[in-house]
Amino acid sequence: MTSKEQAVQKAADLLFSAANLGKPCQPVRDFLQEGDVDAAYAVQEINTRRWLDDGRRLVGRKIGLTSKAVQAQLGVNQPDYGMLYADMDVAEGEEIDVSRVLQPKVEAEIAFVIGDDLDELQLTTADILSNIDYAV
């Protein structure tokens, strides 16, 4: 295993443990090279596999940092994405157990429910728009 792979594994282990224990961990940026987006997504992929193996059900993706102003504020030049699992869904009016989160915050989100799987490697905007069943 290369030193980069070891760093990715260590970061994934720390985040997975923190999530399972409900306790913060040291910043994983201490293990990954600054700006190494591929390493960050490799960490996410390791933990996605772990959570799926543990029985969590993947139901969608979240795109973040879509605002150019926020990207500039955080020193990034592109949006990022993450996984959404069924156990993250909170119905309207449902209370959120604050013990499930480290820093409770509320953020408005728009979700698009896609009717069909989009398996093509090169999707166009038209491909995506024509497959949106509805927005919430």
N, C-alpha and C positions, 0 to 999 in steps of 0.2 A: 504494500500500500504506500503510495506517495505521501509526502508531507501535506500536500493539498488535500488529498483524500482523507487523511487522518484529521485534519482541521475541520473538514466538512462533517465527518462523523462525530467529532467532539461537540461541534455546535448543535448538530441534530440531537445528540444524546442529552445535552443540557436543556434544550427547549422541550423535548419530550418529557423529561423528568419534571421540569417546572410545571408543565401543563397538567401532568398527572397528580402532582402534589399540591397544585394551587399556590405555589410559591414562586416569587421571582428568582431569576438566575442572573449571573454576571452577564454583561453584554457579550453576545456572540461575535460582535464586530472585532473583538480582541483576537479572534482566531482566523478570521477571513481577511483577505487582502481588500483594501478599500476599493470600491468600484467593481468588484468581481461578482457581477450579476449571476453568472453561470454557477458559481459556488453557492450563492444564496438560494437559487432555485434547486440545486442539488440537495441542500439541507431540507428544503420543503418537500422534495420528492421522497427522501428517506422517511420522513415522518408521515407523509401521506400513506405510504405503503404500510407503515406500522399501524396507523389508525384504522385503515381498511382491514388489515389482518385482525385487529381487535374487535371488529364488528361495526365500526362506524360506517354509515352509508353516505357516499358522496352524492350531493344533489345539485351542485352548481359551482360556479366560480365567481369570485369577487374581483373587480378591477378597481384599483386605487390609484391615487395620484394622477387623476385625469386632468386636473387643472394645471395650466402652465404656471400660474402664480404659486401654487403649492409646490410644484416641482422645483421652481427656482428657490423657494424658501428652504427646501430640504436638500438642495444641491444634486438633484437627479434630472435626467433629461428624457425620461419616458415613464409611462404608467407602469404599474406592477400588478400582479394578480396573485390570488390565493384561492384556497379551496373552501367551499361551504358544505357542511355536513348536516344531515337531517336533524341532529340534536342541537343545532344552533338556531333552529327556527323558533321564533316566539310569535304566537298569534296576537292579533290586535287585542289590547285590553289585558293580556296575560301578564302577571307579575314576573319579574326577573329576580331570581335568587342571587343577591349580591355576593354570596360566597363563591359563585361560579366565575367571578371576574376579579381582576387585580385592581384596575383603575376604572370604576364605573363611569361611563360616558354615554351620551346618546348622540347618534349621528343619523340624519335622514338619508335614506338610500332609495334608489329606484331600481327595481328588478324587472328584467324581461324574461318571460317564460317562453322558451324555445320549444316549438312543437315537434321537430324532428332532430335526430342526431345530425350534427354537421361534421362529417368525417373527412371532407376534402382538406388537403394541405393548404391550398391557396383559396381562401374565401374572399368574396367580394362583399362590399357593403350591401349590394342587392341580395346576395345569398342570405345574409343575416336578416335583413329587414323582412324578406319574404317568408322567413321561418318563425317570426315572432308571433306567438298566439295572443299574448296580452301582456300588459305591464301592470305592476303593483308597486 
